[in-house]
């Protein structure tokens, strides 16, 4: 069974970047499928986070963006359901 990594993002670029860089250092992380779910809304930093993910060493990450701010609860539940 292949492992999936789920990252949720909104507007905390510094923490998201630290998480991506930390995962890149883990050799086993590259064997996993990376799924990134980005919440929307006026304060969302989706384009910046998408750039970080695309510049990372992960092969074919799945990126899902939301048009509105779902809030962490709904965002997490829906992401887990889709995986």
N, CA, C and O atoms as a MOPAC input file, in Angstrom:
PM7 MOZYME 1SCF
protein

 N      0.84300 1    -1.18300 1     0.00000 1
 C      0.00000 1     0.00000 1     0.00000 1
 C      0.88400 1     1.24100 1     0.00000 1
 O      1.77700 1     1.37800 1     0.83600 1
 N      0.63100 1     2.13800 1    -0.93800 1
 C      1.41300 1     3.35200 1    -1.04800 1
 C      0.92100 1     4.39000 1    -0.04200 1
 O     -0.27200 1     4.46900 1     0.25300 1
 N      1.84100 1     5.17000 1     0.47100 1
 C      1.52200 1     6.19100 1     1.45900 1
 C      1.15500 1     7.49600 1     0.76600 1
 O      1.72600 1     7.84700 1    -0.26700 1
 N      0.20800 1     8.20000 1     1.34000 1
 C     -0.16300 1     9.52800 1     0.84700 1
 C      0.18300 1    10.55900 1     1.91500 1
 O     -0.08000 1    10.35600 1     3.10100 1
 N      0.77000 1    11.65600 1     1.48300 1
 C      1.04400 1    12.78300 1     2.37100 1
 C      0.01700 1    13.86400 1     2.07500 1
 O     -0.19100 1    14.23300 1     0.91900 1
 N     -0.61900 1    14.36600 1     3.11200 1
 C     -1.63300 1    15.40500 1     2.96200 1
 C     -1.14600 1    16.68100 1     3.63100 1
 O     -0.84200 1    16.69200 1     4.82400 1
 N     -1.07400 1    17.75600 1     2.85300 1
 C     -0.72300 1    19.06600 1     3.38900 1
 C     -1.88700 1    20.01200 1     3.13900 1
 O     -2.40600 1    20.09400 1     2.02600 1
 N     -2.28800 1    20.71800 1     4.17400 1
 C     -3.34500 1    21.71500 1     4.06200 1
 C     -2.71500 1    23.09700 1     4.15800 1
 O     -1.81500 1    23.31500 1     4.96900 1
 N     -3.18000 1    24.02300 1     3.34000 1
 C     -2.60700 1    25.35500 1     3.37800 1
 C     -3.64900 1    26.44500 1     3.25000 1
 O     -4.75900 1    26.22000 1     2.76500 1
 N     -3.26700 1    27.63500 1     3.69800 1
 C     -4.14100 1    28.80100 1     3.56100 1
 C     -3.27700 1    30.03600 1     3.32500 1
 O     -3.16200 1    30.49900 1     2.19000 1
 N     -2.66800 1    30.57700 1     4.38100 1
 C     -1.86800 1    31.78800 1     4.20100 1
 C     -0.60500 1    31.81900 1     5.06500 1
 O      0.00400 1    32.87800 1     5.21500 1
 N     -0.21100 1    30.70800 1     5.62200 1
 C      0.98700 1    30.66300 1     6.47800 1
 C      2.17300 1    30.16800 1     5.65800 1
 O      2.60400 1    29.02500 1     5.80600 1
 N      2.69500 1    31.03200 1     4.79500 1
 C      3.74200 1    30.64700 1     3.85700 1
 C      4.99900 1    30.14700 1     4.55200 1
 O      5.61700 1    29.18400 1     4.09800 1
 N      5.38400 1    30.79100 1     5.64700 1
 C      6.61200 1    30.40100 1     6.33700 1
 C      6.53200 1    28.96700 1     6.84700 1
 O      7.48500 1    28.20300 1     6.69000 1
 N      5.42200 1    28.59600 1     7.44900 1
 C      5.27300 1    27.23500 1     7.96500 1
 C      5.13100 1    26.22000 1     6.83500 1
 O      5.64300 1    25.10500 1     6.93200 1
 N      4.44800 1    26.59800 1     5.78200 1
 C      4.28600 1    25.68000 1     4.65700 1
 C      5.64500 1    25.41000 1     4.01000 1
 O      5.95400 1    24.26900 1     3.66600 1
 N      6.44900 1    26.44900 1     3.84600 1
 C      7.77700 1    26.28200 1     3.25200 1
 C      8.66300 1    25.39500 1     4.13400 1
 O      9.37100 1    24.53000 1     3.61900 1
 N      8.63100 1    25.59900 1     5.43800 1
 C      9.41200 1    24.75700 1     6.35000 1
 C      8.97700 1    23.30000 1     6.25300 1
 O      9.81200 1    22.39600 1     6.28800 1
 N      7.67700 1    23.07200 1     6.13300 1
 C      7.16000 1    21.70500 1     6.03700 1
 C      7.62400 1    21.04400 1     4.75000 1
 O      8.07900 1    19.90100 1     4.77600 1
 N      7.51900 1    21.74100 1     3.62300 1
 C      7.95700 1    21.19000 1     2.33200 1
 C      9.44600 1    20.87200 1     2.37200 1
 O      9.85900 1    19.79400 1     1.94500 1
 N     10.25200 1    21.79200 1     2.87700 1
 C     11.70300 1    21.57300 1     2.93200 1
 C     12.05500 1    20.40400 1     3.84800 1
 O     12.96400 1    19.63100 1     3.54500 1
 N     11.35600 1    20.27300 1     4.94600 1
 C     11.58500 1    19.15900 1     5.85800 1
 C     11.22900 1    17.83100 1     5.19000 1
 O     11.97100 1    16.85600 1     5.30600 1
 N     10.11000 1    17.79600 1     4.50100 1
 C      9.71400 1    16.56900 1     3.80300 1
 C     10.69700 1    16.21400 1     2.69100 1
 O     10.95400 1    15.03500 1     2.44600 1
 N     11.24500 1    17.21600 1     2.02100 1
 C     12.21400 1    16.95900 1     0.95100 1
 C     13.47300 1    16.27700 1     1.48400 1
 O     14.13200 1    15.54200 1     0.74800 1
 N     13.80700 1    16.50600 1     2.72900 1
 C     14.98900 1    15.88400 1     3.33400 1
 C     14.75500 1    14.42500 1     3.70000 1
 O     15.71100 1    13.68500 1     3.93300 1
 N     13.50900 1    14.01000 1     3.75100 1
 C     13.16000 1    12.63900 1     4.12000 1
 C     13.11000 1    11.78400 1     2.85700 1
 O     12.26400 1    11.99800 1     1.98900 1
 N     14.01600 1    10.81800 1     2.76000 1
 C     14.10200 1     9.97300 1     1.56200 1
 C     12.81400 1     9.20300 1     1.30900 1
 O     12.43300 1     9.00200 1     0.15600 1
 N     12.15000 1     8.77600 1     2.35300 1
 C     10.92700 1     7.98800 1     2.18800 1
 C      9.74800 1     8.83800 1     1.72100 1
 O      8.80500 1     8.31000 1     1.13200 1
 N      9.78700 1    10.12300 1     1.97100 1
 C      8.67700 1    10.99300 1     1.57300 1
 C      8.51000 1    11.02500 1     0.06000 1
 O      7.40000 1    11.20800 1    -0.43900 1
 N      9.60100 1    10.84900 1    -0.67000 1
 C      9.52700 1    10.90300 1    -2.13100 1
 C      8.88500 1     9.66000 1    -2.73000 1
 O      8.56200 1     9.63900 1    -3.91800 1
 N      8.70100 1     8.63800 1    -1.92800 1
 C      8.01100 1     7.43700 1    -2.38500 1
 C      6.50300 1     7.56600 1    -2.17700 1
 O      5.73700 1     6.71600 1    -2.63000 1
 N      6.08700 1     8.60600 1    -1.50700 1
 C      4.67000 1     8.82300 1    -1.19200 1
 C      4.04100 1     9.76900 1    -2.21800 1
 O      4.73300 1    10.53000 1    -2.89400 1
 N      2.73400 1     9.70100 1    -2.31300 1
 C      1.98600 1    10.64300 1    -3.14800 1
 C      1.68600 1    11.88900 1    -2.32000 1
 O      1.13300 1    11.79200 1    -1.22400 1
 N      2.05100 1    13.05700 1    -2.84200 1
 C      1.81000 1    14.31600 1    -2.13900 1
 C      0.49900 1    14.93200 1    -2.61900 1
 O      0.30700 1    15.16000 1    -3.81400 1
 N     -0.39500 1    15.19700 1    -1.67500 1
 C     -1.67700 1    15.84300 1    -1.94800 1
 C     -1.72000 1    17.14300 1    -1.15500 1
 O     -1.56900 1    17.13700 1     0.06700 1
 N     -1.92400 1    18.24700 1    -1.84800 1
 C     -1.94900 1    19.56600 1    -1.22500 1
 C     -3.33900 1    20.16300 1    -1.42800 1
 O     -3.80200 1    20.30100 1    -2.56000 1
 N     -3.99200 1    20.51400 1    -0.33900 1
 C     -5.31600 1    21.13200 1    -0.37700 1
 C     -5.19200 1    22.55300 1     0.14400 1
 O     -4.72500 1    22.77800 1     1.26100 1
 N     -5.61400 1    23.51200 1    -0.67500 1
 C     -5.46100 1    24.92000 1    -0.33400 1
 C     -6.82100 1    25.58200 1    -0.17500 1
 O     -7.63400 1    25.60800 1    -1.09900 1
 N     -7.04700 1    26.11600 1     1.01500 1
 C     -8.28400 1    26.82300 1     1.30700 1
 C     -8.25900 1    28.16900 1     0.58700 1
 O     -7.18500 1    28.71900 1     0.34300 1
 N     -9.41900 1    28.69800 1     0.24800 1
 C     -9.51600 1    29.94800 1    -0.49200 1
 C     -9.95200 1    31.10800 1     0.37900 1
 O     -9.91000 1    31.03800 1     1.60700 1
 N    -10.36900 1    32.16500 1    -0.27500 1
 C    -10.79400 1    33.36300 1     0.42900 1
 C     -9.87900 1    34.52800 1     0.10600 1
 O     -8.86100 1    34.35300 1    -0.56400 1
 N    -10.23200 1    35.71700 1     0.57800 1
 C     -9.46700 1    36.91500 1     0.22700 1
 C     -8.03900 1    36.93500 1     0.77900 1
 O     -7.18200 1    37.61300 1     0.21300 1
 N     -7.76300 1    36.21900 1     1.85700 1
 C     -6.41900 1    36.22400 1     2.44600 1
 C     -5.58600 1    35.01800 1     2.04200 1
 O     -4.45700 1    34.86400 1     2.50900 1
 N     -6.11800 1    34.17100 1     1.19300 1
 C     -5.41400 1    32.95100 1     0.80300 1
 C     -4.17800 1    33.28700 1    -0.02900 1
 O     -4.16200 1    34.26200 1    -0.78000 1
 N     -3.16900 1    32.47600 1     0.11900 1
 C     -1.91000 1    32.64300 1    -0.61300 1
 C     -1.70700 1    31.45900 1    -1.56200 1
 O     -0.62400 1    30.87600 1    -1.60800 1
 N     -2.74200 1    31.10800 1    -2.31000 1
 C     -2.70800 1    29.90800 1    -3.13500 1
 C     -1.59400 1    29.92600 1    -4.17700 1
 O     -0.87900 1    28.93400 1    -4.32100 1
 N     -1.43100 1    31.02200 1    -4.90100 1
 C     -0.43200 1    31.04500 1    -5.97200 1
 C      0.97900 1    30.87100 1    -5.42200 1
 O      1.80200 1    30.19400 1    -6.03900 1
 N      1.27000 1    31.47000 1    -4.27700 1
 C      2.59400 1    31.33100 1    -3.68000 1
 C      2.84700 1    29.89000 1    -3.22600 1
 O      3.94300 1    29.35900 1    -3.40800 1
 N      1.83800 1    29.27200 1    -2.64100 1
 C      1.99200 1    27.89400 1    -2.17400 1
 C      2.11300 1    26.94600 1    -3.36000 1
 O      2.91300 1    26.01200 1    -3.32100 1
 N      1.33700 1    27.17000 1    -4.40500 1
 C      1.43700 1    26.33200 1    -5.60300 1
 C      2.84200 1    26.41500 1    -6.18300 1
 O      3.39300 1    25.39800 1    -6.60500 1
 N      3.43000 1    27.60600 1    -6.21200 1
 C      4.80600 1    27.76500 1    -6.69900 1
 C      5.78400 1    26.96600 1    -5.85700 1
 O      6.67200 1    26.30600 1    -6.39700 1
 N      5.63300 1    27.01700 1    -4.53300 1
 C      6.51000 1    26.24500 1    -3.63900 1
 C      6.42200 1    24.75700 1    -3.94000 1
 O      7.43900 1    24.06900 1    -4.03100 1
 N      5.20200 1    24.27100 1    -4.09200 1
 C      4.99900 1    22.84000 1    -4.34100 1
 C      5.60000 1    22.45700 1    -5.68900 1
 O      6.27500 1    21.43300 1    -5.79400 1
 N      5.36400 1    23.26200 1    -6.71600 1
 C      5.88300 1    22.94900 1    -8.04800 1
 C      7.40000 1    23.02500 1    -8.11300 1
 O      8.01400 1    22.34300 1    -8.93300 1
 N      8.01100 1    23.83500 1    -7.27100 1
 C      9.46700 1    23.95000 1    -7.23200 1
 C     10.10800 1    22.87800 1    -6.35400 1
 O     11.33200 1    22.74300 1    -6.33400 1
 N      9.30400 1    22.12800 1    -5.64100 1
 C      9.83400 1    21.07400 1    -4.76600 1
 C     10.25700 1    19.86400 1    -5.59800 1
 O     10.04300 1    19.82000 1    -6.81000 1
 N     10.85700 1    18.89100 1    -4.92700 1
 C     11.33900 1    17.68100 1    -5.59200 1
 C     10.29200 1    16.58500 1    -5.68900 1
 O     10.61800 1    15.46300 1    -6.07500 1
 N      9.05900 1    16.87500 1    -5.35600 1
 C      8.02200 1    15.84800 1    -5.39200 1
 C      7.51700 1    15.65100 1    -6.81800 1
 O      7.27300 1    16.61100 1    -7.54900 1
 N      7.36800 1    14.38300 1    -7.19500 1
 C      6.89700 1    14.03000 1    -8.52800 1
 C      5.37900 1    14.11800 1    -8.59200 1
 O      4.69400 1    13.49300 1    -7.78300 1
 N      4.85600 1    14.86200 1    -9.51500 1
 C      3.41700 1    14.93500 1    -9.79800 1
 C      2.53900 1    15.14000 1    -8.55900 1
 O      1.65500 1    14.32300 1    -8.29900 1
 N      2.76100 1    16.20500 1    -7.79600 1
 C      1.88700 1    16.44600 1    -6.64200 1
 C      0.46600 1    16.76400 1    -7.10600 1
 O      0.26500 1    17.35300 1    -8.16800 1
 N     -0.49400 1    16.37500 1    -6.31400 1
 C     -1.89900 1    16.69400 1    -6.57700 1
 C     -2.23300 1    17.95100 1    -5.77900 1
 O     -2.07300 1    17.97500 1    -4.55900 1
 N     -2.69600 1    18.99000 1    -6.46300 1
 C     -3.02200 1    20.25000 1    -5.79900 1
 C     -4.49800 1    20.55400 1    -6.02000 1
 O     -4.96600 1    20.63300 1    -7.15500 1
 N     -5.22200 1    20.72300 1    -4.92100 1
 C     -6.64900 1    21.04000 1    -4.96700 1
 C     -6.83800 1    22.41000 1    -4.32600 1
 O     -6.41500 1    22.63200 1    -3.19100 1
 N     -7.47100 1    23.32400 1    -5.04900 1
 C     -7.71000 1    24.66700 1    -4.51800 1
 C     -9.20500 1    24.89500 1    -4.30200 1
 O    -10.04400 1    24.38000 1    -5.04200 1
 N     -9.50700 1    25.66300 1    -3.29000 1
 C    -10.89000 1    26.03900 1    -2.97100 1
 C    -11.08400 1    27.51300 1    -3.32400 1
 O    -10.17600 1    28.32400 1    -3.14300 1
 N    -12.25500 1    27.85200 1    -3.82300 1
 C    -12.54300 1    29.24300 1    -4.17800 1
 C    -12.87900 1    30.10200 1    -2.96300 1
 O    -12.70200 1    31.32000 1    -2.98800 1
 N    -13.36000 1    29.46900 1    -1.91100 1
 C    -13.75400 1    30.21700 1    -0.71300 1
 C    -13.08600 1    29.61200 1     0.51500 1
 O    -12.52200 1    28.51900 1     0.45800 1
 N    -13.16000 1    30.33500 1     1.61900 1
 C    -12.58000 1    29.86700 1     2.87400 1
 C    -13.54700 1    28.88300 1     3.53000 1
 O    -14.60800 1    29.27000 1     4.01900 1
 N    -13.16600 1    27.61500 1     3.53300 1
 C    -14.00800 1    26.56900 1     4.12200 1
 C    -13.80800 1    26.45400 1     5.62400 1
 O    -14.66600 1    25.90900 1     6.31800 1
 N    -12.70200 1    26.95400 1     6.13600 1
 C    -12.37900 1    26.74600 1     7.54500 1
 C    -11.68900 1    25.40100 1     7.70500 1
 O    -11.88100 1    24.49900 1     6.88900 1
 N    -10.89700 1    25.26600 1     8.73800 1
 C    -10.06100 1    24.07500 1     8.90500 1
 C    -10.87200 1    22.79100 1     9.05000 1
 O    -10.48700 1    21.76300 1     8.49400 1
 N    -11.97100 1    22.82200 1     9.77300 1
 C    -12.75300 1    21.60400 1     9.99000 1
 C    -13.27800 1    21.01700 1     8.69700 1
 O    -13.01200 1    19.85800 1     8.37600 1
 N    -14.01600 1    21.80900 1     7.96500 1
 C    -14.59100 1    21.33700 1     6.69400 1
 C    -13.49600 1    21.00700 1     5.69100 1
 O    -13.59700 1    20.02800 1     4.95200 1
 N    -12.45000 1    21.82800 1     5.66800 1
 C    -11.32200 1    21.64200 1     4.75200 1
 C    -10.64800 1    20.29000 1     4.99900 1
 O    -10.40100 1    19.53900 1     4.05500 1
 N    -10.35500 1    19.98200 1     6.24400 1
 C     -9.69900 1    18.72700 1     6.60400 1
 C    -10.59700 1    17.52600 1     6.33100 1
 O    -10.15000 1    16.53700 1     5.75000 1
 N    -11.84400 1    17.60300 1     6.73800 1
 C    -12.76400 1    16.47500 1     6.54100 1
 C    -12.91800 1    16.16300 1     5.05700 1
 O    -12.88600 1    14.99700 1     4.66400 1
 N    -13.08500 1    17.19100 1     4.23300 1
 C    -13.25700 1    16.95900 1     2.80500 1
 C    -11.98800 1    16.39900 1     2.16700 1
 O    -12.06300 1    15.50600 1     1.32300 1
 N    -10.83200 1    16.91100 1     2.55800 1
 C     -9.56900 1    16.40900 1     2.01100 1
 C     -9.37700 1    14.93700 1     2.35900 1
 O     -9.00000 1    14.14300 1     1.49600 1
 N     -9.62800 1    14.56900 1     3.59300 1
 C     -9.48900 1    13.16300 1     4.00500 1
 C    -10.48600 1    12.28400 1     3.26900 1
 O    -10.16800 1    11.15200 1     2.90400 1
 N    -11.67200 1    12.79000 1     3.05200 1
 C    -12.70700 1    12.03200 1     2.34000 1
 C    -12.28400 1    11.78100 1     0.88600 1
 O    -12.51000 1    10.69600 1     0.35100 1
 N    -11.67800 1    12.77600 1     0.25700 1
 C    -11.26500 1    12.64400 1    -1.13500 1
 C    -10.07100 1    11.71800 1    -1.30700 1
 O     -9.90400 1    11.11000 1    -2.36400 1
 N     -9.24200 1    11.60700 1    -0.27800 1
 C     -8.09300 1    10.70200 1    -0.38700 1
 C     -8.58200 1     9.27900 1    -0.30400 1
 O     -7.78200 1     8.34600 1    -0.37400 1

